[in-house]
Structure formats: C-alpha cells, structure tokens
Amino acid sequence: MTDADIAPPIESGGSARTEPVSPRPAHRDTNVLRWLTAYFASIVGDSVYFLALGWAAAQLAGPAQVGIVLALGAVPRALLMLLGGVIADRFDPRKVVIGSDALRAAVILAVAVLLWLSTPQLWLLIAVALVFGVVDALFMPAVGALPPRLTGPDEIVRLVGMRQLAIRIGKAVGPPMAGFALAHHGEAAFALAGVLFALSLVLLVSVRIAPLPHSRSAGETGSPWQDLTDGLRYIRRHRVVGPLVLGTALSEVGFMPPLQMGVFLLTKERGFGATGIGWILGAFAVGAGLGAIGLSLAGRIRRAGLVQVCAMVVASLAIGAIGLLPTVAGAAAVAGFAGLVGGVCGGLSVALIQHNTAAAYQGRVAAVLALSHVGLAPLVFPLFGLAAGAVGVVPMFLVGAGISACAAVVGALSREVRRAELRVR
C-alpha cells in the first residue's frame, strides 16, 4: 500500500462552515474548545438521559420491564451503527452531528413536556428508547469522524486525550446532576438532558471544520450497501488501520467483561464488599483520566505505534493481575495502573487510526470502532459469566488479559503499525 492509498481522497461535501485547520495547538484553539465543550455537554446529557429513562421505567414496571426498556435503546444503536458511518461519510459528519443532536434535543424536551402534562406510560418510554437509539447510531460515528478535521495531524494525540478526559469527567458529573433533578421531579431530569443537548447543538453550529479534498470517493455514488462493504474492505486491506481496528475490538472484549462484570464477582468471592467495588472501579477510572491528561499534555509521542503496542502488553498484564491480588488495596492499585496505561494505549490507537484513515472513510471507521464497544464487547458477557461459573473468577481475568494481549500481538506482527508515527503528512 502506497502513501496514495492512505491519503484523504474525497470532496468537501459542501459544508457551509469549512475553513483551513488552525495552526494553533489544540488546547489553545477556540474552535476546538467549542467542539470539546459541545461534546462534553452531550456526554453529560447522555448520562442524565439514561438515568432518567431507567428511573421513569422503574416507577411504572418491574425489573424485567426496566431491563427491556433499557435494552431496546441499545438494539437499534448496535444494528444501525455501521449505516450511521455510511451516512456520515456521504453527507458530511458535521451536518449529521448537528442534525442528530437537534433531533435528540427536540425528542427529549418533548418527552419532558409530555411527562409534565400527563401520567407517564411505559409505551412512551419504549418509543423514546427506540428513537434515541436510532439517533445515537447516527451521532456516534459522525462525532467520531470530526477530530481529524478540527486540528492538524501533529495535534491529533492531544485532541484525542482531551476528548477522553471530557468523557471521563462527563460520566462522573452526569449521574449526580441526574440524581439532583430526579429528587425534585422525574420530568426535570429529562428537561435537563434536553437542555444539555440543546447547548451542545448551539456550540456545534458555530464549530468550523477543515474542507476535504476535491476528488470523489469511489464508493460515494454507489448504494449504501456498496459504501458499507467498501468501508469494511478498506479497513481489512489497510496495513495500519486494519490491525489497529482489530486490536481495538480485541482489547474491548478483553477489558470490558473483567471490569464491568468480573470485579463484582471477585468482590463477592473474596468478601471485599461494596466498598471494594468502588475502590477498584474508581481507581481504574482515575487512572484512565490521568492517562487522558498525559496525552493532552504530551501532544506528540515519538514512535507512537511501538509505544501503543508496548502499552497494550503492560495493560493486559495489569488486567490479569487484578484477579490475582488478595487485597482490595492491591487490586485497586493495579486497576489504577491498568487504567493509566490502557488510557494511553487506547488514545494512541484512536489517534493512529484517525491519522491514517482517508477522509472518505472516517465515518465508517468510527462506526466500526463504536460498534466494537457498544455491540461486540457486551455480547461476550454471557460467555464470561458461564466461564466464571465453571472454572472460577480468577481465570476470567486471565482469559480477558489473554484476549487483550492478542491485540498487542496483532499490532506487533504488523511492521507498518510498529513504525507508525503521528506527524504531518
């Protein structure tokens, strides 16, 4: 594959606010900071919405029905995510982000009004969950495709780190805000989420993005199915993007079950109690946040591909070690270290993928990455649960570490990944 194979090859898409990328560092660029603030408001709005939806469902039905309502929102998001990537590449990700954000704000504010004026009904919550899931399937790939058009290639690591930090802080801030609103009125939480989405929308409208090259993508005039298969073929054939996308999926499968399910089983088995869960997961979150801060401050990392591979090896070993340590303090300390190294590894992986992905395929590649997180990884939870019941909790952590280590092997076997750099093309 030549340099031409990874150069952005598409036309601008006619966005009304396309301007050259600013030469300023990402953390000093007001345009980037507007986008980051909009993204942060959206993350907080997501957290408030999901808690409000679960709370409202719990007031009307039993646990099984609550689970159904929450699951129904995930189904269209998983099924339509790849189509969302195709739409982002066809119609310009900025337009798709603005349109989907506007729809989210309108839907959630309308729900708040309906709940204020009438008695809540379960069918309304089901409809909201389905609509929100569909809109999220459009929003997530499009927002994931924007960073390369907001700053220069040599600043993409810093922007990815800033985005990771926004996610961590947003997910920490959202639940307390939702709890405060729910303590007063249930519909107030929906109203708060709608206002946050509206704020995100206002900021996004003012964000400028870099124009795309004027040549047209090969798949642009084909059917959506042709565009989708063209994007998957592009990922499979690309010598840097392909291994990193596969590695990201493997790392999600290796990390998520031990952390989101295994920690609960481990604390029950060893009598750590609820506080043990809090210490271990809290330490991981703090470590991941520090990793995001480190990327934001570093800006540029030499031999980024090799550093990413080495960080994945270390993070995998740390995930396995969580299950081996007999004390809460030891498990929490290793979890924090795993979060730190994993945050650096994940940020570098995303930055390298976006840096090397042609502009014509940014939306579809972002969709595949998002799908590995919201669709693929949760599917293996039952398998890990069966394995834990059959052979114990500790092997569950070791299997997760082994799967995650396979991601490092995939990268290490690729000479292009080992030599990948984040520099101006």
Secondary structure as GFF3:
##gff-version 3
##sequence-region A 1 425
A	DSSP	three_ten_helix	3	6	.	.	.	ID=ss1
A	DSSP	three_ten_helix	26	28	.	.	.	ID=ss2
A	DSSP	alpha_helix	30	60	.	.	.	ID=ss3
A	DSSP	alpha_helix	63	91	.	.	.	ID=ss4
A	DSSP	alpha_helix	93	117	.	.	.	ID=ss5
A	DSSP	alpha_helix	122	144	.	.	.	ID=ss6
A	DSSP	three_ten_helix	147	149	.	.	.	ID=ss7
A	DSSP	three_ten_helix	153	155	.	.	.	ID=ss8
A	DSSP	alpha_helix	156	184	.	.	.	ID=ss9
A	DSSP	alpha_helix	186	205	.	.	.	ID=ss10
A	DSSP	alpha_helix	224	237	.	.	.	ID=ss11
A	DSSP	alpha_helix	241	257	.	.	.	ID=ss12
A	DSSP	pi_helix	258	262	.	.	.	ID=ss13
A	DSSP	alpha_helix	263	270	.	.	.	ID=ss14
A	DSSP	alpha_helix	273	298	.	.	.	ID=ss15
A	DSSP	alpha_helix	304	322	.	.	.	ID=ss16
A	DSSP	alpha_helix	328	356	.	.	.	ID=ss17
A	DSSP	three_ten_helix	359	361	.	.	.	ID=ss18
A	DSSP	alpha_helix	362	371	.	.	.	ID=ss19
A	DSSP	pi_helix	372	376	.	.	.	ID=ss20
A	DSSP	alpha_helix	377	379	.	.	.	ID=ss21
A	DSSP	alpha_helix	381	391	.	.	.	ID=ss22
A	DSSP	alpha_helix	393	412	.	.	.	ID=ss23
A	DSSP	alpha_helix	415	418	.	.	.	ID=ss24
###
